[in-house]
Amino acid sequence: MFARSALTVAVVVAVAFVGGASAQEPNCARNYTVELGDTCDGIAAKTNTPTFQLETVNADKIDAACDNLALGEPLCLGIIGEDCDITHVVQPGDNCDSIAQEAKTTREILLANNPNVNAECTNIGVGEVLCTANEIIGNSTANAANEVFQ
């Protein structure tokens, strides 16, 4: 009896997971499935995805505090043509100038690729993942958000 109910649960979970994966963003460049203990910054760090990009692309799934990740939930990491996968995890003592210098880019490009960061760079947090590409990524979502943060 127990084996049959365990099999039923496994089948239901498998069907639910497959159903969720089909709802993935059709122009998604990279995918990720939420694992036990994941946080937005953690997912971003291990997949080289800017935290802002992860949260923006999955705005319909992730709330502002990123405290509603669901185990097994499929996430899109970036949109084709707008996906930054060159990143830096913010460390204690980092600032925009030191991050840009280490990445061999400019502060202006760093800020353009991370529209959630204010011009003074006073709102970055340890563990946050920033896009450090040395060119502006064609990111319409980021460009639209940049207008809000300025």
Buried (B, 14 or more C-beta within 10 A) or exposed (E): EEEEEEEEEEEEEEEEBEEBEEEEBEEBBBBBBBEEEBEBBBBBBEBBBBBBBBBBBBEEBBEEEBEEBEEBBBBBBBBEEBBBBBBBBBEEEBBBEEBBEEBEBBBEBBBBBBBBBBEEBEEBEEBBBBBBBEEBBEBEBBBEBBEEBE
